[in-house]
């Protein structure tokens, strides 16, 4: 459940309250002129989620790579 604050209380404790929202995930609501605003943490997406699929990047069958013999190239 979100905490409801006045703008004055938000202003007095802004950075502490923002840190609290980030740490706990609990939103804060600010009531102003009978209306409410909400501060909520936004989940950031994985950097890998932004990658576009490239099905033609690897020509051939990917299973062929699994069975490659690199023992002649490997040096300890």
Helices and strands as residue ranges (DSSP letters): E 3-6, H 7-12, H 14-24, E 28-32, E 35-39, G 47-50, H 62-66
